[in-house]
Amino acid sequence: MSKVILPPLLCMLLCGASAARADEGEQRIEIMQRQVERLAAEGLDSNNYHLSKARAWLEMAFNEYHDKDESGVIAAAVDQAETLLEALEKKQVSITMDTPQQLTGSIAVRPDLLEEIAALKKHNKFICGQRPIAEAEVHLVWAGHELYEYGTSHAQSYLRNTENLIYEAQVAMDNCAEPIPMEKITLSGDAMFKFGKTTLNKSALWRLDSLVENIKSVTHLEEVTLIGHTDHLHSNKLLEFNQNLSVKRAESIKQYLVSKGIPEDKIRTQGAGSSQPLVQCPDKLSKAKKIACLQPNRRVEIILRGSK
């Protein structure tokens, strides 16, 4: 087949457009890498599972960009990172921990390593090994890309990296001294909020002031976890209503604690919606009686971790 030679002017236009697109791709990666650094600087644990995975996806994209990869894996890796960073920016409570086994420009490899990683993610000390676990997941996909593009010899080093990261996570979890809850406090949702609302009742702030003093008495504070709970009364109308309500109530209490001097990076919020009821009530009750009966389910649990 004869080689096609483009006229100089057309070559300048097409080659220039291609270079511009490449520059935009690199800039996008660098902007997101700075976003990772900013989130860590603003208090998000640099070992956070989702942040670590986003960082690893961007590392993969950056390296493949400089290798001039054209398989489509760069854009796919950047999209994975972008999804995670958007969720972290929005402070979403439930961010998926699923990782694709392969991307565009890669193939699935080593299901045995995938099973090991899945087991580690279910470990009760996962928090201590979350960074290397996240990196191992990405490196396994990266190995699949190298196998797809260049063959077994290129993939081997990435598979070894994956194995080393799995080992690092196992060691970290074996040596983990995760702080155990030293105290659990339950506040009535009805005392703290009007029914179905997320604004704190002024008449209930003394309860939170007492909580603040309790927290400040902890010599080595590791973490304050706030878990919002609701009843099930709105579940039939809008499935997400109770979940959002529970999250926003926990966030309202967090903001009050921060305003009173509790470090924001020590407070974690969760919303359980109506999934963990303490009591069940007969369906035949009137609405008013059912609301009263379900009162114990409307609550915020505070778990203190640390030592006095």
C-alpha positions as CSV (number, residue, x, y, z in Angstrom):
1,M,0.0,0.0,0.0
2,S,1.4,3.4,-1.0
3,K,2.0,5.9,1.8
4,V,-0.3,8.9,1.8
5,I,1.5,12.3,2.0
6,L,-0.7,15.2,3.1
7,P,-0.2,18.7,1.6
8,P,1.8,20.9,4.0
9,L,-1.1,23.2,4.9
10,L,-3.5,20.4,5.6
11,C,-0.9,18.6,7.7
12,M,-0.4,21.8,9.7
13,L,-4.1,22.0,10.4
14,L,-4.7,18.4,11.2
15,C,-1.5,17.9,13.2
16,G,-2.1,21.1,15.1
17,A,-5.6,20.0,16.1
18,S,-4.3,16.7,17.3
19,A,-1.7,18.3,19.4
20,A,-4.2,20.7,20.9
21,R,-6.5,17.8,21.9
22,A,-3.5,16.0,23.5
23,D,-2.6,19.2,25.5
24,E,-6.2,19.4,26.7
25,G,-6.0,15.8,27.8
26,E,-2.9,16.4,29.8
27,Q,-4.3,19.6,31.3
28,R,-7.4,17.7,32.4
29,I,-5.3,15.1,34.2
30,E,-3.1,17.7,35.9
31,I,-6.2,19.7,37.0
32,M,-7.7,16.6,38.6
33,Q,-4.4,15.7,40.3
34,R,-4.4,19.2,41.9
35,Q,-8.0,18.5,42.9
36,V,-6.8,15.3,44.7
37,E,-4.1,17.4,46.5
38,R,-6.6,20.0,47.5
39,L,-9.1,17.6,49.0
40,A,-6.3,16.0,51.1
41,A,-5.1,19.5,52.2
42,E,-8.7,20.4,53.2
43,G,-8.8,17.5,55.7
44,L,-9.8,14.4,53.7
45,D,-7.5,11.5,54.8
46,S,-4.9,11.1,52.1
47,N,-5.3,7.3,52.6
48,N,-9.0,7.5,52.0
49,Y,-10.1,4.6,49.7
50,H,-11.9,6.7,47.1
51,L,-9.3,9.4,47.1
52,S,-6.5,6.8,46.7
53,K,-8.3,5.1,43.9
54,A,-8.8,8.4,42.1
55,R,-5.1,9.2,42.5
56,A,-4.2,5.8,41.1
57,W,-6.5,6.2,38.1
58,L,-4.9,9.6,37.3
59,E,-1.4,8.1,37.7
60,M,-2.3,5.4,35.2
61,A,-3.8,8.0,32.8
62,F,-0.7,10.3,33.1
63,N,1.7,7.5,32.4
64,E,-0.2,6.2,29.4
65,Y,-0.6,9.7,28.1
66,H,3.2,10.1,28.0
67,D,3.5,6.7,26.4
68,K,1.2,8.1,23.6
69,D,-1.4,5.4,24.2
70,E,-4.3,5.5,21.7
71,S,-6.3,2.6,22.9
72,G,-8.9,4.7,24.7
73,V,-7.7,3.6,28.2
74,I,-6.6,7.2,29.1
75,A,-10.1,8.7,28.8
76,A,-11.6,5.7,30.6
77,A,-9.2,6.0,33.5
78,V,-9.8,9.8,33.8
79,D,-13.6,9.2,33.7
80,Q,-13.2,6.8,36.7
81,A,-11.2,9.4,38.6
82,E,-13.6,12.2,37.8
83,T,-16.7,10.2,39.0
84,L,-14.9,9.5,42.4
85,L,-13.7,13.1,42.8
86,E,-17.2,14.5,42.0
87,A,-18.7,12.3,44.7
88,L,-16.0,13.4,47.2
89,E,-16.5,17.0,46.5
90,K,-20.3,16.6,47.1
91,K,-19.5,14.7,50.3
92,Q,-21.7,11.8,49.3
93,V,-22.2,9.3,52.1
94,S,-22.4,6.2,50.0
95,I,-19.8,6.1,47.2
96,T,-19.6,2.9,45.3
97,M,-16.6,0.7,46.0
98,D,-17.0,-1.3,42.7
99,T,-14.1,-1.3,40.3
100,P,-14.4,-2.4,36.7
101,Q,-12.4,-5.5,35.9
102,Q,-11.5,-3.9,32.6
103,L,-11.7,-0.7,30.7
104,T,-11.6,0.3,27.0
105,G,-8.2,-0.9,25.8
106,S,-7.8,-3.6,28.5
107,I,-8.8,-7.2,29.3
108,A,-9.7,-8.8,32.6
109,V,-6.8,-10.7,34.2
110,R,-6.0,-12.7,37.3
111,P,-9.4,-13.4,38.8
112,D,-7.6,-14.9,41.8
113,L,-6.1,-11.5,42.7
114,L,-9.5,-10.0,42.2
115,E,-11.0,-12.4,44.8
116,E,-8.2,-11.6,47.2
117,I,-8.9,-7.9,46.9
118,A,-12.7,-8.5,47.3
119,A,-12.0,-10.4,50.6
120,L,-9.8,-7.5,51.9
121,K,-12.5,-5.0,51.2
122,K,-14.8,-7.0,53.5
123,H,-12.2,-7.2,56.3
124,N,-13.3,-5.6,59.6
125,K,-10.0,-3.7,59.6
126,F,-10.3,-2.5,56.0
127,I,-9.8,1.1,57.1
128,C,-6.2,0.4,57.9
129,G,-5.4,-1.0,54.4
130,Q,-7.7,1.1,52.3
131,R,-5.0,2.9,50.3
132,P,-3.0,-0.1,49.0
133,I,-6.3,-2.0,48.4
134,A,-7.5,0.9,46.1
135,E,-4.2,1.0,44.3
136,A,-4.1,-2.8,43.9
137,E,-7.5,-2.6,42.1
138,V,-6.3,0.0,39.6
139,H,-2.9,-1.8,39.0
140,L,-4.8,-5.0,38.2
141,V,-6.8,-3.1,35.5
142,W,-3.5,-1.5,34.4
143,A,-2.0,-5.0,34.0
144,G,-4.9,-5.9,31.8
145,H,-4.2,-2.9,29.6
146,E,-0.5,-3.8,29.3
147,L,-1.4,-7.4,28.4
148,Y,-3.9,-6.1,25.8
149,E,-1.4,-3.7,24.2
150,Y,2.0,-5.4,24.6
151,G,1.6,-9.0,25.8
152,T,2.5,-11.0,28.9
153,S,6.0,-9.7,29.5
154,H,4.8,-6.1,29.8
155,A,1.9,-7.1,32.1
156,Q,4.1,-9.0,34.6
157,S,5.5,-6.0,36.4
158,Y,2.0,-4.6,36.9
159,L,0.8,-7.9,38.3
160,R,3.8,-8.0,40.7
161,N,2.8,-4.4,41.8
162,T,-0.7,-5.7,42.4
163,E,0.6,-8.6,44.5
164,N,2.9,-6.3,46.5
165,L,0.0,-3.9,47.2
166,I,-2.2,-6.7,48.4
167,Y,0.5,-7.9,50.7
168,E,1.0,-4.4,52.0
169,A,-2.7,-4.1,52.8
170,Q,-2.7,-7.5,54.6
171,V,0.3,-6.4,56.7
172,A,-1.3,-3.1,57.5
173,M,-4.6,-4.7,58.6
174,D,-2.7,-7.4,60.6
175,N,-0.9,-4.7,62.6
176,C,-4.0,-2.4,62.7
177,A,-4.9,-0.9,66.1
178,E,-8.2,0.6,65.0
179,P,-9.6,2.7,67.9
180,I,-12.6,1.0,69.5
181,P,-15.7,3.0,70.4
182,M,-15.3,4.4,73.9
183,E,-18.8,5.8,74.1
184,K,-22.1,5.7,72.2
185,I,-24.8,8.4,72.7
186,T,-28.3,8.5,71.3
187,L,-30.2,11.7,70.8
188,S,-33.9,11.7,70.2
189,G,-34.7,13.0,66.7
190,D,-38.0,14.5,68.0
191,A,-36.1,16.5,70.6
192,M,-33.6,17.8,68.1
193,F,-35.8,18.5,65.1
194,K,-39.4,19.1,64.1
195,F,-41.1,16.2,62.4
196,G,-39.6,15.8,58.8
197,K,-37.3,18.8,59.2
198,T,-33.5,19.2,59.4
199,T,-33.1,22.5,61.2
200,L,-32.1,22.1,64.8
201,N,-34.6,23.1,67.5
202,K,-33.2,26.0,69.6
203,S,-34.7,24.5,72.7
204,A,-32.5,21.4,72.2
205,L,-29.1,23.1,71.7
206,W,-28.3,22.5,75.4
207,R,-28.1,18.8,74.7
208,L,-25.5,19.4,72.0
209,D,-23.6,21.8,74.2
210,S,-23.4,19.0,76.7
211,L,-22.2,16.7,73.9
212,V,-19.5,19.3,73.0
213,E,-18.2,19.3,76.6
214,N,-18.2,15.5,76.6
215,I,-16.2,15.4,73.3
216,K,-13.7,18.0,74.5
217,S,-13.0,15.9,77.6
218,V,-11.6,13.2,75.4
219,T,-7.8,13.4,75.6
220,H,-7.0,11.6,72.4
221,L,-10.0,12.0,70.0
222,E,-9.8,9.8,67.0
223,E,-13.2,10.2,65.5
224,V,-16.8,11.3,66.1
225,T,-19.3,9.4,64.0
226,L,-22.9,10.8,63.6
227,I,-25.5,8.4,62.2
228,G,-28.9,9.8,61.4
229,H,-32.0,7.5,61.6
230,T,-35.6,8.0,60.6
231,D,-38.9,6.1,60.7
232,H,-40.4,4.6,57.6
233,L,-43.4,6.8,57.2
234,H,-42.3,8.6,54.0
235,S,-40.7,5.5,52.4
236,N,-43.8,4.6,50.3
237,K,-44.0,8.1,48.8
238,L,-40.3,8.8,48.0
239,L,-37.7,6.1,48.6
240,E,-34.8,8.6,49.0
241,F,-36.7,11.0,51.3
242,N,-35.8,9.2,54.6
243,Q,-32.2,8.6,53.4
244,N,-31.6,12.3,52.6
245,L,-33.4,13.4,55.8
246,S,-31.1,11.2,57.9
247,V,-28.0,12.5,56.2
248,K,-29.0,16.1,56.5
249,R,-29.8,15.8,60.2
250,A,-26.4,14.3,60.9
251,E,-24.8,17.1,58.9
252,S,-26.8,19.7,60.9
253,I,-25.4,18.4,64.1
254,K,-21.9,18.2,62.6
255,Q,-22.1,21.9,61.7
256,Y,-23.1,22.8,65.2
257,L,-20.3,20.8,66.7
258,V,-17.8,22.5,64.4
259,S,-19.2,25.9,65.3
260,K,-18.4,25.0,69.0
261,G,-14.8,24.1,68.3
262,I,-14.8,20.4,67.4
263,P,-12.4,19.8,64.5
264,E,-14.3,19.2,61.3
265,D,-11.8,16.5,60.1
266,K,-12.6,14.5,63.2
267,I,-16.3,14.2,62.4
268,R,-17.8,11.7,60.0
269,T,-21.5,11.7,59.1
270,Q,-23.7,8.8,57.9
271,G,-27.4,8.4,57.1
272,A,-29.1,5.1,57.7
273,G,-32.6,6.3,56.7
274,S,-35.3,3.9,58.0
275,S,-33.1,0.8,57.6
276,Q,-32.3,0.2,61.3
277,P,-35.5,0.5,63.3
278,L,-35.6,0.0,67.0
279,V,-39.4,-0.7,67.2
280,Q,-42.1,-2.0,64.9
281,C,-45.7,-0.6,65.2
282,P,-49.0,-2.1,64.0
283,D,-50.2,-0.9,60.6
284,K,-53.8,-0.4,61.9
285,L,-52.8,2.6,64.1
286,S,-53.9,6.1,63.2
287,K,-51.2,8.3,61.7
288,A,-50.8,10.3,64.9
289,K,-50.5,7.2,67.0
290,K,-48.1,5.6,64.6
291,I,-45.9,8.7,64.6
292,A,-45.8,8.5,68.4
293,C,-45.2,4.8,68.4
294,L,-42.2,5.1,65.9
295,Q,-40.6,7.9,67.9
296,P,-37.6,5.7,69.1
297,N,-36.6,5.1,65.5
298,R,-36.2,8.8,64.8
299,R,-32.8,9.4,66.4
300,V,-29.1,10.4,65.9
301,E,-26.4,8.1,67.2
302,I,-23.1,9.6,68.2
303,I,-20.1,7.2,68.5
304,L,-16.9,8.6,70.1
305,R,-13.6,6.9,69.3
306,G,-10.5,7.8,71.3
307,S,-9.4,7.7,74.9
308,K,-9.9,9.8,78.0
